[in-house]
Amino acid sequence: MWNNWKALQRNKTARYGIPMLLLIVGGSFGLREFTQIRYDAQKIKKKLDPALEARVSTQKQKITLETEYEKLKELNLEDWRNIRGPRPWEDSRQYQEQQRSQQAAKQGREL
């Protein structure tokens, strides 16, 4: 019996291969358990209170394409102005003050 045991210890397949296979198969089962915990936690987070869920679903149903079209129809799209924001290298406060002064000057001329 000891001879067989010593022969197995000298065999590279038994010495390195079997532990490697056990690690791969065992790791597969371990990862499956951990990923299942992850998905179960996500399901718990997604569940809403039934009263809150009813309110959210009715709010979603109120918005339709037709109502949004009616809102856009009411807007005056003829008198819009394209307002440029500050560039990353520009000081935003200085640029905003400049824009306000230009807008005030235009309003002063219009009056």
NORVENWO-V712401 format. One record per run of one state. SS is the DSSP state (h for helix, s for strand, l for the rest). FROM is the first residue (numbers start at 0). TO is the last residue. If there is no record, write none. Layout:
SS,FROM,TO + SS,FROM,TO
//
This chain:
l,0,0 + h,1,9 + l,10,10 + h,11,45 + l,46,48 + h,49,61 + l,62,63 + h,64,73 + l,74,90 + h,91,109 + l,110,110
//
